[in-house]
Amino acid sequence: MTALTTLIVVGNLMLAGPDDAEVRDELIAAAKQLNKAYVLNDIPAIKQLTAANVITIMRDIQSFSWADQLKVMPKLNTTSYKTKQTTARLLTDTVAQISYIADVEGTFDGNPLTSRVRVLETWTKQDGKWKQSSYQETALGKTAS
């Protein structure tokens, strides 16, 4: 193997980040736990699984910290949150991204939530625990009947 080939292979491995299925499974489980906490309106669980500076971007909700999110929580009523096509990717040992499609039922301030969305979450490891640092939804349209 030439030096250039070795450099390319090593560089690609470094860009790919860690590939640990166990950590990816842990992240997906944490995301599911957080989604369930929103459906149950379990504020302590939500707070435990989100970073203090969490950024949330949805059609009706834009918050830039846990304190901002807490202010809008009384207006949010999520009755169902079903995910599919979930993937997790470790970017570094302490940063990961999770993406999936979600079929959502509920209301925000009395108005229906967007029913089908593509979600991209960023999670960071803080004090040894994974916490959601950002959440962004992109509308995909109505759910299939």
C-alpha positions in Angstrom: 0.0 0.0 0.0 1.4 3.4 -1.0 1.7 6.2 1.5 -1.0 8.1 -0.4 -3.5 5.2 -0.3 -2.8 4.7 3.5 -3.4 8.5 4.0 -6.7 8.3 2.1 -7.9 5.2 4.0 -7.0 6.7 7.4 -8.6 10.0 6.5 -11.8 8.3 5.5 -11.9 6.4 8.8 -11.4 9.6 10.7 -14.2 11.4 8.9 -16.6 8.5 9.4 -16.4 8.8 13.2 -16.8 6.0 15.6 -18.9 3.1 14.5 -20.3 1.6 17.7 -23.7 -0.2 17.3 -24.2 -0.3 21.0 -23.9 3.4 21.4 -26.2 4.0 18.4 -28.8 1.7 20.0 -28.4 3.6 23.3 -29.0 6.9 21.4 -32.1 5.6 19.6 -33.5 4.3 22.9 -32.9 7.7 24.6 -34.7 9.4 21.7 -37.7 7.1 22.0 -37.7 7.7 25.8 -37.7 11.5 25.2 -40.5 11.2 22.6 -42.6 9.2 25.0 -42.0 11.8 27.7 -43.4 14.5 25.5 -46.6 12.4 24.9 -46.9 11.9 28.6 -46.0 15.5 29.3 -43.3 14.2 31.7 -41.4 17.4 32.4 -38.7 15.8 34.7 -37.9 13.2 32.1 -37.8 15.8 29.3 -35.5 17.9 31.4 -33.2 15.0 32.2 -32.8 14.1 28.5 -32.3 17.6 27.0 -29.4 20.0 27.3 -29.9 23.3 29.0 -29.2 25.1 25.8 -31.4 22.8 23.6 -32.6 24.4 20.3 -36.0 23.3 19.0 -37.3 24.2 15.6 -40.9 23.2 14.6 -43.6 25.0 12.6 -45.2 26.4 15.8 -42.3 26.2 18.3 -38.9 27.8 18.2 -37.0 27.7 21.4 -33.4 28.3 22.2 -33.0 26.9 25.7 -34.7 24.6 28.2 -36.2 27.7 29.9 -37.8 28.8 26.6 -39.1 25.3 26.0 -40.6 25.1 29.5 -42.6 28.3 28.8 -44.3 26.8 25.7 -44.9 23.3 27.2 -48.4 24.1 28.6 -49.5 24.9 25.0 -48.2 21.6 23.6 -50.4 18.5 23.7 -48.8 15.6 21.8 -51.2 12.6 21.8 -49.2 10.3 19.5 -45.7 10.3 18.2 -44.8 7.3 16.1 -41.4 7.0 14.4 -39.9 4.9 11.5 -36.8 4.8 9.5 -34.7 5.8 12.5 -30.9 6.0 12.0 -28.2 7.2 14.4 -24.8 8.3 13.4 -21.9 9.1 15.7 -20.0 12.2 14.6 -17.5 12.1 17.4 -17.3 10.3 20.8 -19.5 13.0 22.3 -21.7 14.2 19.3 -24.3 12.2 17.4 -27.2 12.8 15.0 -30.5 10.9 14.9 -32.9 11.1 12.0 -36.3 9.6 11.4 -39.8 10.2 10.1 -42.5 10.8 12.7 -46.3 10.7 12.4 -47.5 13.1 15.0 -50.9 13.8 16.5 -51.7 16.6 18.9 -52.1 20.3 19.1 -50.0 23.4 19.9 -52.1 26.3 21.3 -55.2 24.6 20.0 -53.9 24.2 16.5 -53.1 20.8 14.9 -49.5 19.8 14.8 -47.9 18.9 11.4 -48.9 15.3 10.9 -45.8 13.8 9.1 -42.3 15.2 9.6 -38.7 14.4 9.0 -36.8 14.9 12.2 -33.1 15.6 12.7 -31.8 15.6 16.3 -28.3 16.3 17.5 -27.3 14.7 20.8 -24.2 15.5 22.9 -22.7 13.6 25.7 -22.6 15.8 28.8 -21.4 14.5 32.2 -21.4 11.0 30.8 -25.0 11.1 29.6 -26.5 11.6 26.1 -28.7 14.7 25.9 -30.7 16.2 23.0 -29.0 19.5 22.0 -31.2 20.3 19.0 -34.4 19.1 17.4 -35.6 20.2 13.9 -38.7 19.1 12.0 -39.4 19.5 8.3 -43.0 18.9 7.2 -43.6 16.0 4.8 -47.3 16.3 4.5 -50.3 14.3 5.7 -50.0 10.7 7.1 -51.1 7.8 5.0 -54.6 6.7 5.7 
